[in-house]
């Protein structure tokens, strides 16, 4: 009984914390690539249920379907070779009918799954409408470096007007990896290219690519939860990724550099991975962002002058405790800053109390000229990420004037006795600061 109550409370807590993300995604357009491998995953039915949930939340979905393993098997059954060159399949005329049949079988499987409505399943009464058609206009790859790619092609354009009309009528749109030319020819396309061009030409809010792996990992086998474009370039240059993951990262990079706000790589094997990536702060895969002219980074000694200029007005008003240049220099490794065109426009510090598993958020400031654009939230997210990296599970702060802002972001008022002993000794009763704390997820 206690375990059931605990599980229910955990669910309620998760749902409450997810609601801001749910609201933020309502009405947004997501392009999601489902590769052929995902259809053979034991988790595939859960992906279908999650797509139905996204649709019910008012999110507009464009699904791109791949069929790589299914095509390989179809060709092998006829003893036809699968030739891949530079990431593209060579498609002779005598392979085309097998490729079309394999792709059609996968498309029908997906449409059938999305049509389920049994009363004892998460799809009960979902009533999903799925539309597919000749919305991808293609052209042949031709002969490249002496290789004739036959009926392999590339995307010429996406019929965005037709797709928008379908989305406005509450349809999911399904785009296969097959494209059609104005001359009536069929071309076998790379699914990653279809997804990328769909996201770009539809001006989608996100491109999401399912892969076998959870995302992109560093040399220590730790998952990157977020990658900036220039870092993704470095990883691609190292040539350390398998071909499928490399294709996914290249597609995401192309999308964000063409003004798609976010791209994500997540695992089709992880139950709830799609929901976790969209509706939780931590996510479950790797998110790729374009490089920003504003950078959130660890402070260096060269930033002290800019930080003092930023902090001085707040210190003069008594909002922040005054810090000397010497103190800032000695504690510079505790600070994160946001730099914009060479100027420090925001900063915050984290002081860990590792024995108690707690960290103090201090000296948080945003330049008045740059408030109101989520820079405070970026700083807070950066501090929380650093706190979790250090193994801390609680973040606390002392404030006299900004309590409301922190309460809105999950902090709750607490008592002096809840602070680490060393911090209690340093408490300034004259300032009479209020104390707030937050459990880190």
N, C-alpha and C positions, 0 to 999 in steps of 0.2 A: 504494500500500500504506500509506504513512504517513498519507494523508488518510483512508483507511478506519479505521485504528486511532484516529486523532484523533476521528472522528465517533462511533465506538463508545465512547470514553472520555467524550465529551461526553454521550452518552445515559446512560451509567452514572452519571455525576455528577448529571445531572438527576433520574434515577430515585431516587437516594439522598436527594437534597434534597426530593423530593416525598413520600417515604414518611410523614413525620409528618402531612401534609395528607390523604393517603389514609386513614390510620388514623382521623383525626378525623372524616372524612365517612362512614365505614362505619356502616350502620344509620340514617343520617339521611334525612329526607324532603325532596325537592326538587320544587318546582313549576316547570315550565319552559314558557314560552310560545314556541311556534314560529309566527310569523305566516305568512300566505300567501306573502309575498314570499320567505321563506326557502326555500320549496319550489322556487323558480325560480332559486336561486343555484347557481353551479357548485360551491360548497362543500357542498351539501346532503348528498351521500353521506358526506362526512367527519363531518358532524354526527351522522348515523345511526350511524356506527362509534363515535363518542365516547359516544353514549348506550348502546350495547351494552357498552362498556368500563365505564361507570359502573354499569350493572346487574350486571356480573360482579364488581364490587368491593363488592357488598352495599349499594349506595345505592338507596333506594326512590324511584321516579320517577313523578310525575304530570305528564303532558304535556297542554298545552292547545293546541289547533290553531285557527289563524285561517285566513281565506280571502278577504281583502280584494280582491286583484287578480283572483282567479278569479271572484268575484261580479261585479266591475265588467265583466269581459269577457262573462260570461253575460248580463247585462242589456243590454250594448251590442249583442250579437248580435240581440236582439229589439227594438232601438231603444227600450229602456226607460231612463229617466233614473236616474242614481245621485245621490240627494239625501242629503247629510250635513249635519246640524244639530247644533252644539255637540258634535261628535265622535261622534255616533250616526247610524247609517243609518236613514232613513225607509223602512219596509217595508210598502207596501200589500199587500193580499191577492193581487193578480195578480203580485207580485214573489216571493212566498214560495216557490213551487215551484222557481223558478230558483236561489234562494239555497240551498235544501235540496240540490238536485242538485249545485251547485258545491261545497258543503261536503262532501257525501258523496264526491265524486270525490277531493278532497284527503285525506280521512280514509283512503280505500282505498289511495291512493298511499303514505301514511305507514305503514299497516299492512303493505303489501307490502314496503316497504323494510326494515322491522324484522323481516321474516320471512326475509330472505336468510340463506343458510348455506353458500355456495359455499366449497370448500376453499382456494381461492386468494385469499380476501378476509379482512379483519379480522373479518368476521361468522361465520367458520367455526365450526360446532358451537355457536353462541351459544344456540340454543334459546329465544329470547325469547318470552314470553307477553304479549300485549297485549290488554287488556280495555276495552271501551267500552260505554256504556249510558245509561240515563236517570237519571244521577246529579246532574244540575243542575236544580233546581226553579226555575222562573222566573215572573215576573209582568210584565204589560204596563207600558211606560213611560206610555202614555196620551196625553193632550193636554197639551203643555207650551208656554206662551207662544203659544197658538193653533195650534200645530203638532200634528197627529195623527200619532203615530209608528207607528200601525198594529200590525203584528206585531213591532215591535222591543220588546225587554223588558230587564229587569234581573234579576240573581240574587236569588232569595228565600232559598234555602239550598242547601247542598251535602250530599248524602247521605254524610256522613263515615263512618258505620258500615259501609256497603257498600264504600266505597273502602278503608277500613282492612283489611277482610277480604281483599280482593284483594291488597293490598300484603303482607299477612302470608303469603299463598300464593305469594309471589315473582312477582307479575304487575306489569307496567307498567300504569298506568291512563291511558287517553286520554279527555280531555274535549273535545268539539267546542264551537264557539261557539253551539250551539243549546241551548235550554233548554225544558223541558216544564212545563205547568201541571197542577194537579190536575183541571182540566176537560178535559184532553186536547188543549190547544192547543200549537202549536209557536211559539217566539219566537226571533228573531234577536238574539243578544246581542253585546255588545262583548267581544272576546277578552280584552282587558286586564282587564275587570271579572271575567270568569270566573276568570282566573289569580289575581287579587288575592284574591277571595273564597275560592277553593280554598286558597290559602296561609294565609289567616287562619283559616278554619274547620277546616282540618286541623292547625292549629298546626305548619305546616311549618318546617323549619330555614332554608330559603332560598327566595326567589322569584327566578327568573332569566328575563329577557326578552331575546330576540334582536331586534336592530334592524339596519338597514343600517349605521349609524354604530358606531364602536367603543365609544362611551359618551357622556359629557357633556364638552364642551370649554369652556375659559375664553376670555376675550377675546383672548388671544394664541394661540388655537388649540392649546393644550396640554391633553392629556387629564387630567381629574380621575380619579385612581385611587381616591379615596375622597371621599364627600360626607356631611357631617352634615345632618340633616334641616333645620335652620334655614338652612343654606346653600342647600339645594335649594329652599326656599321663596323665597329671594332670586332665584335663577335663574329660577324660574317667573314671578315677578312682573315680571321684565324682558321677558318675552314675546319672547325671542330664539330659541326653539327651533321647529323645524318641527313639524307637528301630530302626526306619529307618535312622534317622540322625546319630545314633551311628554306624550303619553298614557302612554308607558313610564315616564317619571320620576314622573308623578302616581301611577301604580299602585304603583311601588316605595315612594314616600313614604307612601301609605296603608297599605301592608303593614307597614312597620317601625313605624309609629305604632300599629299594632294588635298589636304584640308579636311579629311575625316578626323573628327576630334580624338577618337580613341580606337585602338585595335587590341584584341585579346587573343591569347593562345591558351586553351584549356584542354583537359583530358576528357576523351569520350568514355573512359573507363571509370571515372570518379562519379559516384552517385551524388547528385546535387551540385556538381561542379559548376554548371551554368548559373544556377541560382546564387551560389556562394560568391561567384565572381561579380555578379551584378548587384547583389543586395547586401553585402557585408563589407566592412571596412578592410578586412584582411584579404578578401578575395580567395581564389583557389588556383589561379594560373599566373600568367605574365601579361601585364598591360604595357602596351607600347605607346609612348607619347612623342610628339614632335619636339625638337629642341626649343626651349623657351629663352627669350631674351631676359627673362627673370629666372634666376637660379636660386634654389634652396640648397645651401651647402654648409659645411662645417666652417666656422670662422677661423681666420688666421690673424697673426699679429698685425698685418697690414690693414685690417678692418677696424682697429681700435678707434682711430680718429673719426671715422664715419659713425661708429656706434655711439661715441660720446656726443656727437652732434645730434643723433637721433634721441638719445636718452635725456639730454639736458633739460628740455622743456617739461618732461614728465617728472623729473626729479625736482625741478623748481616748484611744481605744483603739489609736491608731496605724494604723488601717485606711486612713484617708485623710490626705493631707497637709493641714496646717492652712492655712486661707485667712482672711485678715483681711477685715473689712467693706470696706475700701478696695479690696482686690484683687477681691472679688466685684462691687463696683459698677463697677469699670473693665472687667471681663470679662463683664458681665451678658449681652451679646448672644450669647455663646457657649453659653448654657445653655438647655436645655428643662426644663420643670417639669410635674408633674401636680398640678393643683389640685382639691381635693375640698371642696366647701362653704366655699370661701374660704381653706382651709388648704393649704399646700404639703406634699404627702406624698411626693414623689419628685422627683429632679432628676438631670441629667447634662449634661456639657459636651462640645463638639466643638472641637478646636483644629486647624485645617487647615494642612497643609504642602503648598501647592498645587504648588510646583515639583516635588516628588517624587510628587505624586498620592496623598498619604496624609493621614490624619486621626487625631488622637489622641482616643480616648474617655476622659474623665477625670471625676473627682468624681461618680461614679454612686452614688446612695444612695436607698433606699426606707425610709420610716418603719417601725419594727418592728411597729407596730399594723396596717400595711396590706400586709405581705408575704404571699406565697402566692396572689395573685390576678392574676398575669401583668402586674403593673405594671412590673416590670423589663423584661419582653419588649416592652411598649409603648414604654418609653423607648428600648430598643435599636433597635427598628424605626424610631422617630422620628429617632434619630441617624443610622442608616444611610440613611434617606431624604434627610436634609439633606446627608450626605456625597456621595451620588450627585448631588444637585442642584448641588453645587459642582464636580462633575467628578472627584471622588476615586474611586480604585478599590481602596484598601486602608484598613482600619481597624485601629489597633493600640492597645494599652493596657498599662499597668504596674500590677501588683497583687501584694500580699503575702499576701492571705487568701482571695480569691474566685475563684481560678483555675478550679476545677471547674465553676462555674456558666457561665463563658464558654466553656470547652471543650465543654460540652453544646450550645452554640449556634454551633458552627462555628469557634471560634478555635483556633489551634494555636501551641504555644510556638515562639519564634524567638530570635534572638540580638541583642545590642546593635548589632552592625554592620549589621543590616538596617534600623535606624531612620534617619530623616532626620538629617543631620549636626548640625543645630542641637539636636535632641533628645538626641543622643549626648553632647554637651558638658554638658547639664544633668542627666545621669543621676546619681542619688544612690546611690553605692556603699554607704553606710552602711545605707540601707533595703534594699538588695539585692533590689529588686523583680524578679519574673519578668515576662517580656515575651511578649505574645501578639498575634497578628495574624490578620486574616481578609480574604480577597479578597471584595469586594462583587460580587454577581451582576449 
